[in-house]
Amino acid sequence: MVLINFMTEQNGQGAYTATISIGGGQTGEPNETPSSVKVKYLLAPSVAEKNNITWANQTFGGRFECDGRLSGTEVIQTIQCDTNANTCDIPVPAPGVALVFISSDAQNAADPSETQTFATTAVTKTANTVTIDPSVLATSNGQSGADRQLSSTSKGSSSAGRTAGVAPGLTVLAMVITGVSVIAAAARR
């Protein structure tokens, strides 16, 4: 079961407790309420948070720190249920999401016993790839035009971009001179 609380915490006022009824309760039906349930929480300081988000007390890290693996110790809460009333009271902090595992089989199916990792580096192209000096990248915001040098992206060409910026200007100038010459020649006739 998934319980969601979209409220931003206001001094503890945004949290709520959901009372869920599991199993029996009807006359003649067996009591199926477990003695306890397991809960994993997705938590953040606010609904607008982008970095400080935890899943069962684990995090992917801060901005530009993520390698795709959760870090930290996983904490799964055990909530005791009232088997006489056939209910479980699940606290849901604000903002937060509570993933409630009604049975241990459900939790085992959702939580793998082994984590599988994959290589994160792949070479797809050997031509037309960009390389940036790390010392320049560390101190640059990408907005400087003072040292900008244009060049071609075509393999084997070293300055097509630079001449391409000059050639259109010369072409326009030649066209203007030719047009003025033609008009002047027509006016003399």
One Martini backbone bead per residue (centre of mass of N, CA, C, O) as a GRO file, in nm:
protein
  189
    1MET     BB    1   0.100   0.034   0.019
    2VAL     BB    2   0.027   0.383  -0.057
    3LEU     BB    3   0.130   0.684   0.112
    4ILE     BB    4   0.049   1.038   0.074
    5ASN     BB    5   0.228   1.359   0.146
    6PHE     BB    6   0.214   1.703   0.019
    7MET     BB    7   0.287   1.847   0.261
    8THR     BB    8   0.444   2.101   0.416
    9GLU     BB    9   0.619   2.133   0.681
   10GLN     BB   10   0.467   2.270   0.999
   11ASN     BB   11   0.578   2.194   1.287
   12GLY     BB   12   0.429   1.896   1.245
   13GLN     BB   13   0.133   1.957   1.108
   14GLY     BB   14   0.143   1.771   0.829
   15ALA     BB   15   0.108   1.519   0.964
   16TYR     BB   16  -0.013   1.173   0.949
   17THR     BB   17  -0.249   0.908   1.033
   18ALA     BB   18  -0.303   0.590   0.904
   19THR     BB   19  -0.585   0.377   0.911
   20ILE     BB   20  -0.567   0.037   0.853
   21SER     BB   21  -0.751  -0.235   0.718
   22ILE     BB   22  -0.694  -0.585   0.784
   23GLY     BB   23  -0.897  -0.806   0.709
   24GLY     BB   24  -1.135  -0.903   0.865
   25GLY     BB   25  -1.431  -0.816   1.082
   26GLN     BB   26  -1.619  -1.028   0.999
   27THR     BB   27  -1.844  -1.246   1.046
   28GLY     BB   28  -1.662  -1.555   1.008
   29GLU     BB   29  -1.393  -1.431   0.959
   30PRO     BB   30  -1.075  -1.440   0.939
   31ASN     BB   31  -0.786  -1.325   1.088
   32GLU     BB   32  -0.539  -1.127   0.880
   33THR     BB   33  -0.386  -0.960   1.073
   34PRO     BB   34  -0.097  -0.847   1.130
   35SER     BB   35   0.132  -0.771   1.380
   36SER     BB   36   0.305  -0.645   1.134
   37VAL     BB   37   0.468  -0.383   0.946
   38LYS     BB   38   0.643  -0.256   0.669
   39VAL     BB   39   0.831   0.064   0.622
   40LYS     BB   40   0.892   0.293   0.359
   41TYR     BB   41   1.057   0.613   0.318
   42LEU     BB   42   0.986   0.917   0.146
   43LEU     BB   43   1.199   1.206   0.192
   44ALA     BB   44   1.159   1.571   0.254
   45PRO     BB   45   1.162   1.907   0.334
   46SER     BB   46   1.007   1.947   0.052
   47VAL     BB   47   0.825   1.950  -0.246
   48ALA     BB   48   1.076   2.123  -0.394
   49GLU     BB   49   1.288   1.923  -0.367
   50LYS     BB   50   1.608   1.800  -0.533
   51ASN     BB   51   1.834   1.669  -0.318
   52ASN     BB   52   1.711   1.605  -0.010
   53ILE     BB   53   1.654   1.276  -0.063
   54THR     BB   54   1.492   0.989   0.083
   55TRP     BB   55   1.528   0.618   0.089
   56ALA     BB   56   1.530   0.455   0.359
   57ASN     BB   57   1.781   0.660   0.440
   58GLN     BB   58   1.865   0.691   0.147
   59THR     BB   59   2.099   0.819  -0.108
   60PHE     BB   60   2.240   0.971  -0.407
   61GLY     BB   61   2.302   1.256  -0.336
   62GLY     BB   62   2.417   1.527  -0.452
   63ARG     BB   63   2.488   1.746  -0.664
   64PHE     BB   64   2.716   1.588  -0.875
   65GLU     BB   65   2.729   1.286  -0.701
   66CYS     BB   66   2.588   1.088  -0.876
   67ASP     BB   67   2.601   0.713  -0.958
   68GLY     BB   68   2.314   0.543  -0.907
   69ARG     BB   69   2.367   0.490  -0.596
   70LEU     BB   70   2.292   0.401  -0.295
   71SER     BB   71   2.344   0.558   0.025
   72GLY     BB   72   2.359   0.408   0.314
   73THR     BB   73   2.135   0.306   0.557
   74GLU     BB   74   1.884   0.096   0.569
   75VAL     BB   75   1.543   0.188   0.676
   76ILE     BB   76   1.297  -0.022   0.824
   77GLN     BB   77   0.990   0.002   0.946
   78THR     BB   78   0.815  -0.115   1.237
   79ILE     BB   79   0.464  -0.179   1.263
   80GLN     BB   80   0.227  -0.214   1.489
   81CYS     BB   81  -0.062  -0.405   1.528
   82ASP     BB   82  -0.417  -0.443   1.576
   83THR     BB   83  -0.569  -0.754   1.597
   84ASN     BB   84  -0.845  -0.681   1.730
   85ALA     BB   85  -0.910  -0.426   1.519
   86ASN     BB   86  -0.775  -0.460   1.234
   87THR     BB   87  -0.519  -0.250   1.263
   88CYS     BB   88  -0.303   0.015   1.120
   89ASP     BB   89  -0.075   0.268   1.219
   90ILE     BB   90   0.040   0.513   0.977
   91PRO     BB   91   0.290   0.725   0.955
   92VAL     BB   92   0.297   1.053   0.766
   93PRO     BB   93   0.506   1.259   0.667
   94ALA     BB   94   0.597   1.602   0.595
   95PRO     BB   95   0.690   1.521   0.331
   96GLY     BB   96   0.560   1.197   0.201
   97VAL     BB   97   0.621   0.836   0.165
   98ALA     BB   98   0.446   0.525   0.220
   99LEU     BB   99   0.563   0.191   0.209
  100VAL     BB  100   0.353  -0.086   0.257
  101PHE     BB  101   0.416  -0.405   0.398
  102ILE     BB  102   0.200  -0.661   0.472
  103SER     BB  103   0.426  -0.867   0.388
  104SER     BB  104   0.719  -1.042   0.362
  105ASP     BB  105   0.677  -1.128   0.066
  106ALA     BB  106   0.647  -0.842  -0.050
  107GLN     BB  107   0.925  -0.740   0.037
  108ASN     BB  108   1.101  -0.958  -0.102
  109ALA     BB  109   1.002  -0.887  -0.394
  110ALA     BB  110   1.106  -0.575  -0.379
  111ASP     BB  111   1.379  -0.681  -0.240
  112PRO     BB  112   1.677  -0.738  -0.328
  113SER     BB  113   1.958  -0.928  -0.236
  114GLU     BB  114   2.095  -0.810  -0.497
  115THR     BB  115   2.314  -0.586  -0.647
  116GLN     BB  116   2.320  -0.452  -0.972
  117THR     BB  117   2.588  -0.354  -1.178
  118PHE     BB  118   2.702  -0.112  -1.423
  119ALA     BB  119   2.855   0.025  -1.659
  120THR     BB  120   2.914   0.391  -1.735
  121THR     BB  121   3.102   0.335  -1.985
  122ALA     BB  122   3.089   0.452  -2.332
  123VAL     BB  123   3.171   0.393  -2.675
  124THR     BB  124   3.035   0.544  -2.977
  125LYS     BB  125   3.259   0.759  -3.063
  126THR     BB  126   3.570   0.877  -3.234
  127ALA     BB  127   3.426   1.115  -3.369
  128ASN     BB  128   3.317   1.419  -3.277
  129THR     BB  129   3.443   1.481  -2.997
  130VAL     BB  130   3.447   1.621  -2.678
  131THR     BB  131   3.695   1.824  -2.513
  132ILE     BB  132   3.777   1.927  -2.172
  133ASP     BB  133   3.942   2.117  -1.968
  134PRO     BB  134   3.911   2.086  -1.631
  135SER     BB  135   4.019   2.372  -1.545
  136VAL     BB  136   3.813   2.530  -1.719
  137LEU     BB  137   3.549   2.402  -1.613
  138ALA     BB  138   3.587   2.485  -1.306
  139THR     BB  139   3.593   2.824  -1.397
  140SER     BB  140   3.336   2.801  -1.579
  141ASN     BB  141   3.010   2.926  -1.717
  142GLY     BB  142   2.999   2.947  -2.050
  143GLN     BB  143   2.996   3.288  -2.129
  144SER     BB  144   3.257   3.337  -2.272
  145GLY     BB  145   3.386   3.535  -2.569
  146ALA     BB  146   3.692   3.619  -2.575
  147ASP     BB  147   3.813   3.303  -2.646
  148ARG     BB  148   3.659   3.246  -2.895
  149GLN     BB  149   3.689   2.967  -3.129
  150LEU     BB  150   3.635   2.884  -3.444
  151SER     BB  151   3.540   2.562  -3.583
  152SER     BB  152   3.532   2.271  -3.720
  153THR     BB  153   3.342   1.949  -3.725
  154SER     BB  154   3.503   1.836  -3.947
  155LYS     BB  155   3.679   1.592  -4.058
  156GLY     BB  156   4.001   1.740  -4.146
  157SER     BB  157   3.915   2.021  -4.052
  158SER     BB  158   4.048   2.339  -3.916
  159SER     BB  159   3.881   2.628  -4.057
  160ALA     BB  160   3.584   2.647  -4.159
  161GLY     BB  161   3.446   2.833  -3.946
  162ARG     BB  162   3.624   3.090  -3.985
  163THR     BB  163   3.574   3.133  -4.298
  164ALA     BB  164   3.264   3.134  -4.288
  165GLY     BB  165   3.247   3.417  -4.142
  166VAL     BB  166   3.389   3.580  -4.387
  167ALA     BB  167   3.265   3.500  -4.667
  168PRO     BB  168   2.983   3.638  -4.657
  169GLY     BB  169   3.090   3.931  -4.649
  170LEU     BB  170   3.235   3.923  -4.925
  171THR     BB  171   2.992   3.843  -5.093
  172VAL     BB  172   2.816   4.090  -5.034
  173LEU     BB  173   3.015   4.303  -5.136
  174ALA     BB  174   3.029   4.195  -5.429
  175MET     BB  175   2.724   4.230  -5.486
  176VAL     BB  176   2.709   4.537  -5.446
  177ILE     BB  177   2.916   4.620  -5.660
  178THR     BB  178   2.772   4.484  -5.897
  179GLY     BB  179   2.500   4.632  -5.869
  180VAL     BB  180   2.613   4.921  -5.906
  181SER     BB  181   2.738   4.871  -6.187
  182VAL     BB  182   2.474   4.799  -6.336
  183ILE     BB  183   2.320   5.063  -6.273
  184ALA     BB  184   2.529   5.260  -6.397
  185ALA     BB  185   2.520   5.137  -6.687
  186ALA     BB  186   2.212   5.186  -6.730
  187ALA     BB  187   2.220   5.502  -6.691
  188ARG     BB  188   2.411   5.564  -6.946
  189ARG     BB  189   2.206   5.470  -7.182
   0.00000   0.00000   0.00000
